[in-house]
Amino acid sequence: MNVIKRILSLIKAGGVFLATLVGVLASTDKPEANDRPQGDGSDLFGEHNFRTGQADSGTDPDGWYEDDM
């Protein structure tokens, strides 16, 4: 009877391990290409100004840019 309990315990532990592994692999970060902000058009351009929330030339004296962080 103890042997059966140990076998079932190992099967259960293996299932928990596999479920955890699948969860970790499924939650990996997405590529950074989709994280870039888009401008008014469909193309990516300029630097993202965190103050205005839009892309511009990167010369706004009051703007917050990625290099400032």
C-alpha positions as CSV (number, residue, x, y, z in Angstrom):
1,M,0.0,0.0,0.0
2,N,2.9,2.4,0.8
3,V,4.4,1.7,-2.7
4,I,1.1,2.7,-4.4
5,K,0.9,6.0,-2.3
6,R,4.5,6.8,-3.2
7,I,3.9,6.2,-6.9
8,L,0.8,8.3,-6.9
9,S,2.7,11.0,-5.0
10,L,5.4,11.1,-7.6
11,I,2.9,11.3,-10.4
12,K,1.1,14.2,-8.7
13,A,4.4,16.0,-8.1
14,G,5.3,15.5,-11.8
15,G,2.0,17.0,-12.8
16,V,2.5,20.0,-10.6
17,F,6.0,20.5,-12.0
18,L,4.7,20.3,-15.6
19,A,1.9,22.7,-14.9
20,T,4.3,25.2,-13.3
21,L,6.7,24.8,-16.2
22,V,4.0,25.5,-18.8
23,G,2.8,28.5,-16.8
24,V,6.3,30.0,-16.7
25,L,6.9,29.4,-20.4
26,A,3.5,30.9,-21.3
27,S,4.2,34.1,-19.3
28,T,7.4,35.1,-21.0
29,D,7.7,38.7,-22.2
30,K,6.7,39.6,-25.7
31,P,9.2,41.0,-28.2
32,E,10.1,44.7,-27.6
33,A,9.2,45.6,-31.2
34,N,5.5,45.9,-30.1
35,D,6.4,48.1,-27.1
36,R,7.5,51.1,-29.2
37,P,5.0,53.9,-29.3
38,Q,3.5,54.8,-32.6
39,G,3.2,58.4,-34.0
40,D,0.1,59.9,-35.6
41,G,0.7,57.8,-38.8
42,S,1.2,54.1,-39.0
43,D,5.0,54.3,-39.2
44,L,7.3,54.5,-36.1
45,F,9.3,57.7,-36.0
46,G,11.0,60.1,-33.6
47,E,11.5,59.8,-29.8
48,H,8.6,59.0,-27.5
49,N,7.9,62.1,-25.3
50,F,6.5,60.8,-22.0
51,R,5.2,64.3,-21.0
52,T,3.0,64.5,-24.1
53,G,2.5,60.8,-24.8
54,Q,3.4,61.3,-28.5
55,A,6.5,60.8,-30.6
56,D,8.4,63.9,-31.6
57,S,11.9,65.1,-32.7
58,G,13.3,64.8,-29.2
59,T,14.1,68.5,-28.8
60,D,11.2,69.5,-26.4
61,P,13.0,71.2,-23.5
62,D,10.3,70.2,-21.1
63,G,9.9,66.7,-22.5
64,W,10.8,63.4,-20.8
65,Y,12.5,61.0,-23.1
66,E,13.8,57.4,-22.6
67,D,17.4,58.6,-22.2
68,D,16.4,60.7,-19.2
69,M,15.2,57.7,-17.2
